[in-house]
Amino acid sequence: MSHTVGVRQAQKQKTRQALLDAGLRLLEEQSLSSLGLREVTRLVGVAPAAFYRHFRDMADLGVALVEEALGSLHVMIRAILAEQNGDEERIEGTVDAVARHVRAYPAHVRFIARERHGGVRPVREAIAAELGRFVDEVAAAFALQLEADGWSAEDIRMLAGLYVDHMVMTAAAFLEAAPDRSAAADADPSDDPAAADRAASAAEARIAATARSQLRIISLGRQHWRDA
């Protein structure tokens, strides 16, 4: 009996993940508010009624995608804050980590960028809540030093918000360069895909350089905030 239950549970989880994957794939070309439930189930190959065994509605699927897209990033952020010594190392580590994440999960990043201010309220709220958790984690890491320097909890959280907003902005900028790389991979050989790939790499390098400079400006402002 336990084996049968385990098989059923595994199949249920497999179908749930297939619905999430299908939704994410379809959302590369449209917003969640315009995506129909039947489009998702058709792509998976299940009846529409099967959808409701896993999600209440499309907004519920969207919230699950938010958790999938952002949940794992908390470990990455904590690692950056804990392992890097000094502002310059933290800046390099942050920008490199964001670039790697966008290259690895472009569809998830695109979904968050589009739906952060999209038309589905539960998804907007879920994204805001996850980003708020990031702010709390960054603020907790900064507080170890900044409280000793006389910073208030409110100012520390404001600074943490700047860092998180910058990470989101940088991810969106890297995402803009990603289509050029995808086009290079799919290009006709006669179109010199190597040249297109070099152009995409150059665009990513410019974005990374700008992101590092912006973080240095934030860092300089932090060092002199108490003098203002």
C-alpha positions in Angstrom: 0.0 0.0 0.0 2.7 2.5 0.9 4.5 1.8 -2.4 1.2 2.5 -4.3 0.8 5.8 -2.3 4.4 6.8 -3.1 3.9 6.1 -6.8 0.7 8.2 -6.9 2.4 11.0 -5.0 5.3 11.0 -7.3 3.0 11.1 -10.4 1.0 14.0 -8.8 4.2 15.9 -8.2 5.4 15.2 -11.8 2.1 16.5 -13.2 2.3 19.6 -11.0 5.8 20.3 -12.2 4.8 19.8 -15.8 2.0 22.4 -15.4 4.5 24.8 -13.9 7.0 24.2 -16.7 4.3 24.6 -19.3 3.0 27.8 -17.7 6.6 29.2 -17.6 7.2 28.3 -21.3 3.9 30.0 -22.4 4.7 33.1 -20.3 7.8 33.8 -22.3 5.6 35.3 -24.9 2.7 36.7 -22.9 1.6 38.0 -19.5 -0.1 35.8 -16.9 -3.3 37.8 -17.1 -3.7 36.8 -20.7 -2.8 33.2 -20.3 -5.6 30.7 -20.3 -5.8 27.5 -18.2 -6.7 25.4 -21.2 -3.5 26.6 -23.0 -1.4 25.2 -20.1 -3.3 21.9 -19.8 -3.2 21.4 -23.6 0.6 21.8 -23.6 0.9 19.2 -20.8 -1.6 16.9 -22.3 -4.0 16.6 -19.4 -7.7 17.5 -19.0 -8.5 21.0 -17.7 -10.1 19.4 -14.7 -6.7 17.9 -13.7 -5.4 21.5 -13.2 -7.5 22.0 -10.1 -6.0 19.0 -8.4 -2.8 21.2 -8.1 -3.8 24.8 -8.3 -6.9 26.8 -7.4 -6.6 29.0 -10.5 -4.0 30.6 -12.8 -3.1 33.2 -10.1 -2.2 30.2 -7.8 0.0 28.8 -10.5 1.7 32.2 -10.8 2.4 32.4 -7.1 4.0 28.9 -7.3 6.1 30.1 -10.1 7.2 33.1 -8.0 8.3 30.7 -5.2 10.1 28.5 -7.8 11.9 31.6 -9.3 12.9 33.4 -6.2 12.9 30.9 -3.4 16.3 29.3 -4.2 17.9 32.8 -4.4 17.9 33.3 -0.7 20.6 30.7 -0.2 22.7 32.5 -2.9 22.2 35.9 -1.4 23.2 34.7 2.1 26.3 33.1 0.7 27.4 36.3 -1.1 26.9 38.3 2.0 28.6 35.8 4.3 31.6 34.8 2.2 32.7 38.1 0.6 35.2 40.3 2.6 35.1 44.0 1.8 32.9 46.1 -0.5 34.8 45.3 -3.7 34.6 41.5 -3.3 30.9 41.8 -2.4 30.3 43.9 -5.5 32.1 41.4 -7.8 30.3 38.5 -6.2 26.9 40.1 -6.5 27.2 41.0 -10.1 28.7 37.7 -11.1 26.0 35.8 -9.2 23.2 37.8 -10.9 24.7 37.2 -14.4 25.0 33.5 -13.8 21.5 33.2 -12.5 20.1 35.1 -15.6 22.0 32.8 -17.9 20.8 29.7 -16.1 17.2 30.7 -15.6 16.2 33.4 -18.2 12.5 32.3 -18.3 12.1 32.7 -14.5 13.8 36.1 -14.6 11.6 37.2 -17.4 8.5 36.1 -15.6 9.5 38.1 -12.4 10.4 41.2 -14.4 7.1 41.2 -16.3 4.8 40.2 -13.5 6.3 42.4 -10.7 4.1 45.2 -11.9 1.6 43.0 -13.8 -2.1 42.7 -13.7 -2.5 39.7 -11.3 -2.5 41.0 -7.8 -1.7 37.8 -5.8 1.4 37.4 -8.0 2.5 41.0 -7.5 2.1 40.6 -3.8 4.0 37.3 -3.8 6.9 38.9 -5.7 6.9 41.9 -3.3 6.9 39.6 -0.3 9.9 37.6 -1.6 11.8 40.8 -2.4 10.9 42.0 1.1 12.5 38.9 2.5 15.7 39.6 0.5 15.7 43.1 1.9 15.4 41.7 5.4 18.3 39.3 4.8 20.6 42.0 3.4 19.6 44.4 6.2 20.5 41.7 8.8 23.9 41.2 7.2 24.6 44.9 7.0 23.4 45.5 10.6 26.4 43.6 12.0 28.6 46.5 11.0 26.4 49.5 10.5 24.6 49.4 13.9 28.1 49.8 15.5 28.6 52.9 13.2 25.4 54.5 14.5 23.0 53.6 11.7 19.3 53.3 12.6 17.3 50.1 11.7 15.2 52.2 9.3 18.3 53.5 7.4 19.9 50.0 7.3 16.7 48.7 5.7 16.6 51.6 3.2 20.2 50.7 2.2 19.3 47.0 1.9 16.4 48.0 -0.4 18.8 49.9 -2.6 20.9 46.8 -3.0 18.0 44.5 -3.8 16.4 47.0 -6.2 19.8 47.2 -8.0 20.0 43.4 -8.2 16.5 43.3 -9.9 17.5 46.1 -12.3 20.7 44.4 -13.2 19.0 41.0 -13.8 16.6 42.8 -16.1 19.5 44.4 -18.0 21.3 41.1 -18.4 18.0 39.6 -19.6 17.9 42.2 -22.4 21.3 40.9 -23.6 20.1 37.3 -23.5 18.1 37.3 -26.7 21.2 38.3 -28.7 23.0 35.2 -27.3 20.0 33.0 -28.1 19.8 34.4 -31.6 23.5 33.6 -32.0 22.9 30.0 -31.0 20.0 29.6 -33.5 21.5 31.6 -36.3 22.2 30.3 -39.8 25.9 29.4 -40.1 26.2 31.8 -42.9 25.3 34.6 -40.5 28.5 34.2 -38.5 27.0 33.2 -35.1 30.4 33.5 -33.5 30.3 37.2 -34.2 26.8 37.5 -32.8 27.9 35.6 -29.7 30.9 38.0 -29.3 28.5 40.9 -29.5 26.2 39.4 -26.9 29.2 38.8 -24.6 30.4 42.4 -25.1 26.9 43.6 -24.2 26.9 41.5 -21.0 30.4 42.9 -20.1 29.1 46.5 -20.5 26.1 45.7 -18.3 28.4 44.1 -15.6 30.7 47.1 -15.7 27.9 49.5 -15.2 26.4 47.4 -12.4 29.7 47.4 -10.6 30.1 51.1 -10.9 26.5 51.7 -9.6 27.2 49.5 -6.6 30.4 51.4 -5.9 28.4 54.6 -5.9 26.0 53.1 -3.4 28.9 51.9 -1.3 30.5 55.4 -1.3 27.2 56.9 -0.3 26.9 54.4 2.6 30.4 55.3 3.8 29.5 59.0 4.0 25.8 58.7 5.0 26.4 59.5 8.6 28.4 62.7 7.6 25.4 64.1 5.7 
